Amino acid sequence: EFLSGAGRIETERLKAALEEDAHRQLPAWLADAVEQVHLVSVESADPQRIEVILDRAMYRHILEVCRKNRQKFLLDFFREEIDLINIKSFFRVFKGDMESGFFSRVFIPGGYVEEKDFWKAFEEGMERLPEILYSTDYSDLVQETVTELSDGHNLSNFEKKVDNRLLARIKSASRYNFDGIEPVIGYIFAKEYEAKVVRIIMVGKLNGLEPGSIRERLRDSYV
């Protein structure tokens, strides 16, 4: 009951390919990911490792499709999204006192910021990350987050800012471009963000949070 029929592959075909070990019938990019999942599952059925494998495959496929179809806006958008995911992973690993090697296992290739740039911050300290990323558009956001984390806050504010940042890019592109795919993408993202806001409200209420506390967690509206 957890499977969605909204994907590009019919759920019955997908189930059959996995259950009968016939995943090579799937598109090559997905079949390769399934092969990696099988190998990992032999060692340990770690859901996080499986999720990272599938995320890497998904973003690799997305970037290939964007390049093939010359969708520059979407290519830039998803590369930025990858960077922001990697920045969040860096903060989680650094503040969670995890082994630095763990970051390599969750790093998603394809963004503008290379893995080696994050390793400099692992070696020299979290406070150096804004300076390392000074030539990117993320430096100010990262500096704000470093300050907040140093003051004992968690990553919830960073996650909110990231969502608002990406939504703002989509809004700007979709509202002033009537000939391209941007308005369709804007509609899809608007629906996804509405669902996320509903989820935040419901989780907050279930956990007994005050209305003001829930309101602080809400993302900007597409409207």
N, C-alpha and C positions, 0 to 999 in steps of 0.2 A: 504493500500500500504506500510505500515511500517513493516509488518510482513515478517520474513525471513523463507524460507523453509529449512534452513540448520540445524535445530534442530533435536532432537531425536524423537520428536512427530510431526506428520503431522499437519500443521496449521489448517486444517478443523476440525480435531479431537479436537485440542486444543480450537478452537473457540466454538465448540459445547459444550464442557465440561464446559466452562465458561458461555456461554450465557444461557444454560439450567440448570445452577446450578447443574451440574453433575460432579463436579471436583473430586469426590471420584473415578471416573474411571481413573484418572491420577495416575502415580506412587506415592507411599505413601509420599515421601519426598516433592514432588511438591504439592500434594493435601493438605498437612498440611500447606504449605506456603500460598496457595490460601485461606484456611480457615482463617488464620491470617489476610490476606489482607481484607477479607470481614468484619471481626470484626473491623479493624481500619477504614475502609471506612464508617462504621456507625457513628463513632465519627467525623471523618474529612478525606476527600479524599486528604490527604497530600502526594504528589508524593514522597517526600523524605523518609517518613516513609515506604511507600510501597516498595521503592527501597531497603532500608535496610533489610526489611523482606526477599525479594527475594535474595539479596546478601548473607545473612546468610544461607538461604536454599541451595543456589548454592554451597557455599564453604563447608558446612557440607556434601553435597552429594559428592563433589569432593574428600574430605579427606577420606570418607568411601570407595569410589571406589579405591583410591590409596592404602589404607590399605588392602582391600580385595584382590587386585591383586599384592600385595607386590612390589609396585613401589616406592622404597625408594627415588629415586631422585625427582620424581614428588611430593611425599608427603612433602619432605623438601622444595621444591621450592614453593609450594602453601602455606605452613605454613609461610614461609618468606614473601611471597606476602601479606598475611593477616596482619602480623606484620607491614609492611610498610604502609599499608592502615590505620591501627589503629594509627600509629605514625602521619601520615598526619592529621587524624581526630583530634588528640590531639592538634596539632598546630593550626588548624583552630578554634577549640572551645576556646582555651586559648587566642589566639590573637584577636578573634572576640568578646571577652567579653561576651560569651554566658554563660548560667547557666551550672555549671559543670555536673549537672544531664543529660544534653543533650548528653554528651559523652557516657553515658551508653546506650542511645537509638541508637547510631550509631556504637558502638563497635561490632566487629565481632569476635566471639570465634573461637578457633582452632589454633591460632598461638602459638609461643613459649613464648611470653610476655603476662602475665596475666593482667586483667583489674586493679587489686589492685596496680600493679606497676605504672600505669599511675596516679592513685589517689594520690600516694605519691607526684608526681610532681605537681598535682593540688594544694595540700596543702602547699608544700614547695617552689613552684616557677618553672617556665619553665627551668631555668638555672640548676636545679637539675636533669633533665631527663637524660643527658649523663652519670652522675654518677650512677643513678639508673640502667641504662642499660649497665654498664661497662662490665658485663660478656657476653654480646652479641656481634654480629658482626656489630651492628648498632651504637655503641657508637660514633665513629668518625664522621659518617654521621650526626648524631643528633647534635653533638657539632658544626659542621660547620653550620647547619641550625639555631641553637639557635643564633649563632653570626650574621648570615645574617638577621634574623628577628629582632634582637636587633638594627641593623643598619638601619632598616626601609625597608628592602627588603621584597618581597612577597615570596610565596611558589613555584614559577615557577622553580627556580633552583633546589630545593629539588625534585620536580616531575621529572625533567630531569635526575637527578642523580639516582633516583629510577628506572626509565625505563632502563637506561644504565646498571645499576647493574644487573637487572633481565635478560636483554638480554645477558650480558656477561656470566652469569651462563648457560643459554640455549646454547649459542655458544660453550662453553667449553665442555659441556656434549655431544652435538650432533655431534661434529666433531671428537671425539675420541672414540665413542661407536657405533659400527656398528651392534651389535647383538640385541640391545634393541629397545625400542620405541622412544628413544631420538631424532634420526634424523627426525622422523615424526613430533614430537613436535617442533623441531627446525624450520622445514619448515612452520608450522602453525604460530608460533610466528614471523618468519621473515615477512610473509605476513601481519600480524596485525601491526607490527611496520612500515612497508612501508606505510600502509594506514594512520597510525597516522602522519607520517612525511608529507605526502601529505596534510592531513587536517590542520596541523600547517601552512604550506606554504600558503594554500588557505585562511585561516582565517587571517593570517598576511597581505596578499595582500588586502583582502577586507577591512581591517581596516587601510590601508595606512601606514603600518610599513615599515621602511627602510630595505633594504636587509640584512644589517649587523645585525639588531635587530632580524630579522626572523632567520638568520643563528645561532644566539646564542641559540635559542629555540629548534633547531633540535637535535634529538636523534642520537646516534651512529647507524651505518649501520650494518646489519647482515653479509654482505659480507666481 
